[in-house]
Amino acid sequence: MKKFKVPSYYNSNIIEQVRKVRETFDPRKKDLSPSIIELDNMSIYLGRHFGFCYGVKNAIEICYQALKKYPNKKIYLLSQMIHNQVVNQDLRENGISFIMDTNGTQLIDWKNITKNDIVIIPAFGTSLEVLEILKTKKICTEEFNTTCPFVSKVWNRLEQIAKRGYTIIIYGTANHEETRSTFSRAKKHGSAIIVEDINDAQLLCDFIKGEVNEKKIQKHFYSKYSENFNASQDLKKLGVVNQTTMLASDTQEIINLFTNTFQLIHKTDDTSEYVANTRDTLCYATHENQESTLNLLKHNTDLAIVVGGYNSSNTTHLVELASETTKTYFINSSEKIQLNNSICHFDIKTKREIITHNFIPNKNCKIILTSGASCPDIILENILLKLADLKKEVISEKDIISNFAKKYE
């Protein structure tokens, strides 16, 4: 795989050395068992897969190349580069301005941006409507398009199935940058509608079975379907594509729901005429991280700490997975952990931070530690060091790596 140049201060020597040991004995990364760092009073269970993915590294590299190559130009990002507050803040401090926020609200008026400026497309991609604005302003984006190739793969896949007459069902969060980008392309190629969860999918299935009327569909999915969408006609054949960071199990549940509905209606096991095969529209890193987290949860641990941006979709889904099995804390930096054994963590249901006291047990404890695909390794290292400090461990980077490597000798 391509080697990327990302700022060295995002890297962690401890994490990198752990990865190198694992890759020496498992170069194809098929062993999903955790990497266990054992200290005197604590064991840290690191996920086999976590941290910066291919698309994130590519996006960060292009941003910093632009800063280096064009020091005298105004450089803009369409929106957040990735959903990580550390990376986005670094970019701002280096002089990059954001044109929109993560929900698409305009922060800088287009009239203030000229053809002499650089506009970087983030890893999520952008809509055809925004691309048209950039084209009208004669702003070239080819050199600065950081769209993840796995997002582009979804766009290619939806075009293929739309040409075969299938309506595109986009499973994703409607206001997420990637889903907005995908929706704009789906509308270009045919009929499209966004479902955000299994309940949305069930409502469409209820309509297909004739149990609800079209007016209810129009009201419930307002602003989430393409122009001139006709449920009676457009839900006869469909294909489900993903916002690439969704839970694989949820995607499969939604596809199964549509498949079972068409099996029931048409009294056939072969539904390929009605439901397109779209199993290849999840990001590889999303899938690996989820599988790795599920493996972590097989072990007898006391709690889990999942690290990443609070608006990160792929990280939030890791929190959901972990929360089903163990007490889970979602944090975005080591600063959220206090040495009085309290932790300020994000509640994904209430969308706010809360404080939990005495979150680490007094006994020798086992802690799961993993992160989403947009989290720098250095944040995990800082959390590891903070946990050791909290447990009054004297930590040596050299000893950690040496002891870990011995397990694989």
N, C-alpha and C positions, 0 to 999 in steps of 0.2 A: 504494500500500500504506500501511496505517496507520503513523503515526509514534509511536514509543513513547518514554516518558521513563525512561531508565535512568541510573544514577549517572554523572556526567561522567568520573569517574576510571577508568571502564572503556574510555573512548574514546581513540583515537589520532589526533592531527591528521594525521600522515603518511599513515596508512592511509585515513583519511576523505577526504583530498584526492586520493589516488590513485583511490579509488572514484568521486569526483565527476568527475574527468577522463574516466574510462572511460565513465561513464553519459552524459556530454555527447555523446560520439560513438557510443555504443552503448546507447541508453536501454532497449532490450528485452533487453539482456544476452545476446545470441545469440553474440557473439564470445567464444569460450572461450580465446583465446590469453592467455598470462600477461602480467602487468604487470611489466616489467623495470626495476628500479632499479639504475642503473649507477654504481659508484664507481670510484676509480682502480685498485684491486687486487681488486675483487670485484663480481660482478653478482648481485642477488637476484631470483629469479623467483617473484613472488607469484601464487598461484592466482587465477583470475578470480572464483571463488566460495569463500568461507570465512567463518568467524566467526559471531557470533550470528544465529540464524535467527528467524523470526516467533514461533514458539512459545516460544523462550527469552526473547526480549525481552518478550513478554507476561507470562511468569511472573515475571520480575524486577520489572517495573513493578508488578504486583499486590502482590508482597511489600513493596516499599518504600512503596507507598500505604497498606498496612495499618499499617506502622510509624508513618507520619506521622499517620494518621487516628485510631489507637487507642494513644496513647503510654502509657496507664495499664493496658492489658490484657495478660494473658499471651498470647503469640503462639507457636504451634507450627507446625512443618512435619511432615507425615506421615513424610517421609524426605528425602533430599537433593533440593534444588530441581532441580538439573541435575547432571550429572557433571563438575563443575569445582571444584577445591579452593579457588580464589580466591573464587569467588562464594559457595560454602557457608560458608567461614570468615568472610566479610564479614557474612553473615546472622547467624551465631552471635554475632559481636562486637557486632551491633546488637540483640541480645537475643532472637533467635528460637531456640527449642529444637527439637531433632529427636526425634520420637516413636519412630521406627524407624531402623535403619541401612539401607544400600542392599540388603541381603539379606533384609530383613523381620524382623530380630531386634529385639525390643522393647527400647527404651532407657528409656522412661518408661512406667510402669504407667498403664493407662487410668483407674484409680481416682483418679489425681492430676489428671485433666483434667475440667473442668466445663463446663456449658452457657454460662457467662460468658466462657469463653476463646475465642480465635480459632484455628481449625485450618485451615491452608492445604494444599490438595491440590497436589502437585507436577506438573510438566509431563508426567511419564510417566502421570499418572492414578493411580487406586488401584482395589483390588478391590471387588466388590460386598459382600464380607464386612466389609471395613473401613467402607464406607459405612453398612452396617446398624448397626455399633457407634456411629458418629457420630449416626445417626438416633435410636437408643435413648437416647443421652445428650442429645438435643435440641440438638445443635450444628449450626447452619446453616452450610453451606459454599458456597452459591451465589455469594456475593460474593468468595469466596477460592478458587475452583476454577480453577487455572491449567493444567488439562489441555490439551495441545496439540490444536488442531482437527484435525490430521492423524491423531492417535491416535484421536480420536472418530470420524473418517471410517472407520477400520478397524473399529471396533465396529459402526457402522451397516452396513457392507458385510457383515460376518460374520453379522449378524442376518438380512439379506436372503437370503443363500444358505442359511443354516440352515433358514429357513422353506420353502425349496424342496427340502429333504431331503438336502442335502449335509452330510457330516461336515466339521468345520473342522480343517484342518491348520495349526497356527501355527508358522511358521518364525521362531525366535528363541532367545535364551538363556533357559533355563528359570527361572533365579533373578533375571532382570532385572525391575525394577519394572514396566516396560511390558508385558512378556510375562505376568507374573502377573496384571496388570489385564485384559489381553485374554483370558486363559484363563478367568478367573472369569465373564466375559460369554459366552464361547463355550459353557461348560458349562450356562449358564442356557437357552440356545436349542437345545441339542442335543448330539450327541456331538462330542468334541474331543480332539486329541492334539498334543503339542508335538514338533517335530523340530528339532534343534539344528544339523544339518549334512547334507551330501549322503549320508553313510553311514547316518544314521537314515532318510532318505527311501528309500535303496536297500533297507534291511531291510523297510520296509513294502511296497515293490514286490515283493520276493521272496516275502512272504506272499501278496500279491494273486495272484501267479503260482503259488502252491501249493508253493513251494520251502522254506518254513520253517513251523513250527507256531505256534499261537496262544500256547502257553506261553512260547515265546522272545520273542514280542512283549510279553507281560505283564511278563516279567522285565526286558527291556531298557528299556522305557518306564515302569518303576515310578514312580508319583507324577506322571507326565506325561500321563495320560489321564483323561477324565471318568469319573465313577462309572457302573458298569454298562456300560462300554465293551466292545463285542463286535466284535472285529476282523473276524470272518466276515461280519457284517451291516453294520458301520459303514464298511468300506473299499470298498464297492461304488460309492459316489459321494462325491467330496470336492472341497473348494476350499481353496487355499493362501492364507492371509493372513500379513502380515509384522509382526514387530516393526519399526517404521518405519525403523530405522537400519541395517538389514542391507545387504549388498552386492547391488546390483541383478543383477549377473551370476550370483551364487549362487542368488538367488530364481528367475531364469529357468531355471537348470540344474535345479533341483528340480521346477519346473512341467513342464519338458520330460520329465523322468524319469517322472513320473506319467502324462503324456500318452502317451508312447511305450509305457508298460506297458499302458494301456487300449487303445491301437491294436492292440497285439499280441494281447491276449486276445479282443477283440471283432471283430478283423479289419475295422476301419473307420478312415478318416482323420478322421471327425467324432466327436470325443470330448466334445462339449459336454454330452451327457447324463450323462457320468461325471466330468468335470473342469470345475468352474465357472470362468468368466472372472474373475480377481481381480487383474488387472495394475495396478490403481489403488490399491494399499495400501502403497506406499512414499512416504515423506515427500519433498516437492519439494526441500527443502534437501539431504537426503541424496543424492538423485540428482544435483543440480547440483554438489555438492562432489566427488562421485565422477567425474563427467564432466570437471570442471575439473582434477582431479588426473591423470586419464588424459592430458589434453592437455599438462600440464606435463611428463609423462614422455616426450613425443615429442621434447623438446629435449635437446641434448647438454649435460648438466650433470654436476657432479662428485659431488653428494650431495644428499640431501633431509632437511629438518628438518620434522617434523610435530608440531604443538603441541596439547595438550589434556589433559584429565584421563585418568589411566591406566585408569579404569574406564568411560571413555566408549566406547560401542559404535561410534558413527559415526566417531570419530577412529581407533579401532583398525583399522577397515576401510580407512581411508585409508593407514594404515601398511602394511597387507597389500598394497594396490595398489602403493604406491611401492617396497616391498621386492622386488617381482618384477623391477624394472628397475634400481634403483640402490641404493647404500648409503644406508640410511635410519636416522635417529635420532629417537626418540619422546621428547619432553621436555614438561614441564608449566610451565616458567618459565625466565627468562633466567639464574637462579642456577645452573642445571645446566651452564652453559658457563663454563669457567675461562679466564683470560687466558694460562695456560700451554699453551693449545691442547688441552685435554682436555674431554670432555663426559660427564656422567653421564646415561645414557638408559635407558629402560624396554624390557626384552625381553618381547615379548608372548607368547613361548612359555614361558619360565621364570617369568614374572610377577614379575620382580625387576629392580632397577636394576643396571646394569653401567657401568664406566668405560672409555672408549676414549680413548687418547692420540693426539696428532697427527692429529686427525680432519679438519682443514682442510689441504689441500695448500698448499705454499709458493708455487706458481704463482698467477697471476691465476685465481681460481676462480669457478665459477657454481654458485649454491646455490638449490635449491628451498625455498621457505618457505610453508607453508600450515597451516591449523588446522581443527579440528572445529567443529561448529555451536554448541558451548557454551563457546567460548573467547573471552574479551574481547580486543578489538583491541590494547589497551595491552600485553598480553603479547607479541604479535608485534612491536610497536614496540621494546620493551625488548630483545628478542632481536636485532632488526636493529641496534640501537645497540651491543649487546655484540659482535656479529660484526665490526662496523666497528672497534670498539676493539681487538679481537683482531688485526685486520689492520693496526692502526695507521693507520686512515683518519681524517682530520679531516672530520667529518660536519656538514653544515649542513642543517637541515630545509628552509629556504627554497630552497637550491640543489637539493636532491633533488626537490622539487615542481616547481620551475621547469624543470629538465632533463627531468623525466618529461613535463610538459605539452607541451614543444616537439615531442615525437615525434608528437603528435596534431594539431599545428597545420596 
